[in-house]
């Protein structure tokens, strides 16, 4: 239904056309925005176990201990969803991936001394809320002013990923983990006072598998596209601070081998993640933020 999507940014004046939904009396707005689809082929390796926790949505698996003598309940296990046949399949959740990318984009902006809202201190939502309280009515003039307030007080992060006053322009689908192999691993807390046999816990991460990560970007500006590509470039395992999925990142979990990328609409040929933005591209875009040295 992508051709029937509503405007990705309700705060913006978006050109487009009204079309009838087939077989119904419903009319929807089809925006004239460029949609770029980015697909990553990611592989999980034993060097970096992979675990996005279920969080108690399903019952904990009961597995045999490594010596095969006893059964043990798993403390942390992968998140799953039901497919059309009612079978549980392990997935990388789209909202979780989107949140991870948002956090990395915020980190990049703050590193470049650019504004990125901070919910714990000063957020765009709070600034917009304070300004909207001053509007006296909901007439046409007020609606125009409302759009202007939302746009003027939304940082680049909110323009890409959205907030409570505007829809985001990034969509990320759930990704199924295929050919996955899991192993029960045991750990104890490192605190010398509280660690011990009674605090032994376990995890059930993937040591092998692959998944295809797909993102759809709707009508991003040049700077917004650059920021997103800078964040995605950190999927390259050669980066000093690579993006990591799921929990236990400080224990070496979550790093994936993402060597291939397909950008549908701009370049359908696979390329390396490291070449998303070469050094010249990054230097030129950084100068837009900071000014030349």
Helices and strands as residue ranges (DSSP letters): G 2-4, E 16-20, E 27-31, E 35-44, E 62-64, E 71-73, E 80-82, E 88-92, H 94-111, H 124-132, H 140-152, H 156-161, E 170-172, E 175-176, E 178-187, G 197-199, E 201-218, H 222-233, G 249-251, E 257-264, E 267-271, G 273-275, H 279-290
